[in-house]
Amino acid sequence: QVRLVESGGGLVQAGGSLRLSCVASGPTFSTYAMAWFLQAPGKEREFVARINWSGGSTDYADSVKGRFTISRENAKNTVYLQMNSLKPEDTAVYYCAAGRIWGLSDKVFPYWGQGTQVTVSS
């Protein structure tokens, strides 16, 4: 079992930045691929970014490429999402997820955090 706790969300003006953090419980964090997803009101959950166990491989949704950066510190059991040049359309609840399958679908990630709200004002 892996327990995930996100933090770092908040209200920011368009063009601003936020850094989300996700801390995982347990000694096996470094064996998991990690990902961030978002869910806007009335919409389905969407993939944002993923990172492999070592941090050597990352992928991003087209909508965030060049603006968001995913990273991890295995020694701290933490994955980050640095979000720059934020837009109102980035407004959503952001979730981190952990899994051992290298995939893009939320279905391959069995462990989820409770989410953190990001609101970008225009």
N, C-alpha and C positions, 0 to 999 in steps of 0.2 A: 504494500500500500504506500502511496505517496500523497502527502497532503501539501496543497499549494495555497499560498496566501499572497495576493497581489496588493500593491500599494502604489501611490504616486499620481493617481488620477486627480482631476480637479477642473476648474474653470479657467480658460485661457483665451486671450484674444487671437483672432486670426493672424497668422504669421509668427505666433509664439511657439514655445517649445515646452515639452514635458518629458520626463523620464519615468517610465513605469518599471517597477521591480516586482519580481515574483520569487519568493523564498520557498524552497521545498524542504519537507521533512525527510529524514531517513538517510542512510549511509550510501545509497546506490544512485544518487542524483546523477553522477557522471556517466551512468550507463544509459540514460534516457535522452532521446531527442525531445526538444522543447519547442513550443510554438505559441504564437499569439493569434487569437481570433477576436473579432469584434461582432457585436450585435446591436444594430440600430433599432429604434422603436418600430414595431410592425414588420420587421424584416428578419430573414434567416441569418444565422451565424455565418460569418465569412472569414476565410483565411486571411491573415495579415503577413506573417513571417514565420519562418522556422529555422532552427539551428540544430546541427547534429551534436553527438555526444561530446566531441572534442572542441567544437566551435569552429572547425575548419571548413564547414560547408553551411551556407545559408541560402535561403530563397525568400522572395518577397512577392506580394501581390503587385500587379502593375500600378495600381492606384497609389502605392506608397513608395515605390522605387525612387531612390535619390533623396527621399525625405526622412524615412525611418531606418533605424539600424538596430538589429537584434544582436545581442552579445550574451556571454555567460561567464561566470566565475565559479568553477566547480569547487574550489576551496571554500566558497561561501554558500554553496547550494543555491545560487541565485542566477536568474536570467533577467535581462533587461530589455526594454524597448525604448530607445531614444527616438523621440518624435519631434521633428523640426518642421518649420514652415507649415504649421497646422492650418487646416481649412475647416470651415463650418461643417462640411460633409464628413469630416472625421469624427464628428460627435457620435458616441456610442458607448456601450459598456464593453470594456476590453477584458478578455479572459486569457490566462495562460493555461497551457495544457502540456501533459507529459505522456510519452509513450515510447515503445521500443520498435515500432514500425516506422520506417521513413516514408511518410506519405503527406498529402496535402489535405485530405478530407478530415473533418472533425471526428469521423467514425473510427479512425485509427488511434485516437488518443483516449485512453481510458480514464485518465486522471485530470481533473479540472479544478481551478480555483473558483472563488465566489464572484469574481469580477470587480472591476473598478471603473467608475464612471469618468468619462472624458467629455467635457463640453467645450466647444469652440465657438465663441461669439464672433459675429461679423462686425 
